Amino acid sequence: MRPSQADLIELETNLPRSANKGAQWRMPYAARPRYIQLETVTKCNAACPFCPQNELDRGVPKMPDEMWKKVVDMTRGWGITYRPFLTNEPFVDKRQPEITRYIKENDPTAKVEYNSNGELMTEKNARAILEAGVDILRFSIDGLSRETYEPSRVGVNFDSVYERVPRFLEIWREEGYEEKGVFTEVRCIKVPENAHEMDDYVAFWKPKCSDVLLTDLYEWPWMGQKAADVPRKPCLKILDELFVYANGNVTICCWDVHERAVIGNVNEQTIEEIWTGYAANHMRALLDDGRRDLLHLCSRCNAYEDYDFSRFVAE
């Protein structure tokens, strides 16, 4: 969950909250996950210096068809937003139109969301994913000029991105997908190297898509943080999201690249069993007391250190 989403939670209408009565905070956990990310492949066409994607080792290169279908089938009708990607470029996986169609089949409550670097979004792929029923498509484009873009998105062709993403957005608008409610976003990580062109970046992209987002570069857990850097606070990430790796393992956090906080496996348990199981509840209870230090993954994570959790303080 993003901070802006947490700010909108009306606590009186989102009970029950954490059952850990002695905790410092009482966080509003969803009865079921609202977002499920599926790591359908472990590969990426980029080698971005800020991303540990090249360190992935799941034992399998992609999620078997029967596995992602099983996850979708056991959560149909839950109002899930499915994200068929994790620490990878989703459109390396040529099954994405099929995956999108399957998710949307006979489930009007389901949504499909992607975040892509845009290089593989050819016109053929654009039409295929739009026709399949995608609901949200975000493009991560970290710079307006070649000079600012290429150091961040190593291995991705700048010219291809700036040809293919605008063409995707033209198809989206001209062929009525905007009117059908498909949301598009172009986002940029702000760094000192591209700060001078952010106004021009927004001016270029804003007329073309639903929204433009400028965001700060975050630190992945275990990327140099010391124990003293880690705040004694709860976490927003575990309120309503679940993350399924290509090997079937499930974790509480999309930043858990090295599987330090696995809470179950979809080959052995249902999503509901994992969400309500001992491992997940134990981690939530510790985080409700600000004890990141007692969780391997969280003990070197400073996410949300500036977020004000005071509205969730236990009474």
QUIKAKA-V25770 format. One record per backbone hydrogen bond with DSSP energy under -0.5 kcal/mol. NH is the residue of the N-H (numbers start at 1). CO is the residue of the C=O. Records with the same first field share a line. If there is no record, write none. Layout:
NH=CO / CO
//
This chain:
5=2
6=2
7=3
8=5
9=6
11=9
13=10
14=11
18=27
21=19
23=20
25=288
26=312
27=25
29=27
30=239
34=240
35=240
36=81
37=242
38=83
39=37 / 244
40=38
42=61
47=154
51=48
55=52
56=53
63=40
67=64
68=64
69=65
70=66
71=67
72=68
73=69
74=70
75=72
76=73
78=75
81=34
82=80 / 111
83=36
84=82
85=83
88=86
89=43
90=88 / 115
92=89
93=90
94=92
96=93
99=95
100=96
101=97
102=98
103=99
104=100
105=101
107=104
110=107
111=80
113=82
114=136
116=138
121=118
122=120
126=122
127=123
128=124
129=125
130=126
131=127
132=128
133=129 / 130
134=129
135=112
136=112
137=183
138=114
139=185
140=116 / 138
141=139 / 187
143=141
149=145
150=146
152=148 / 149
153=149
154=152
156=153
158=156
161=157
162=158
163=159 / 160
164=160
165=161
167=163
168=164
169=165
170=166
171=167
172=168
173=169
174=170
175=171
176=173
177=172
178=172
180=176
181=178
182=177
183=135
185=137
186=211
187=139
188=213
190=188 / 215
194=191
195=191
197=194
198=195
201=197
202=198
203=199
204=200
205=201
206=202
207=203
208=205
209=205 / 206
210=184
211=184
213=186
215=188 / 213
217=190
222=300
223=220
229=226
230=226 / 227
231=229
233=231
239=236
242=35
243=251
244=37
245=243 / 249
248=245
250=264
251=243
252=261
256=253
257=255
259=256
263=250
264=250
266=248
268=265
269=265
274=270
275=271
276=272
277=274
281=277
282=278
283=279
284=280
285=281
286=282
287=283
288=284
289=285 / 286
290=287
291=286
292=290
294=291
295=292
299=295
300=297
301=298
305=302
307=304
309=307
312=309
313=310
314=24
//
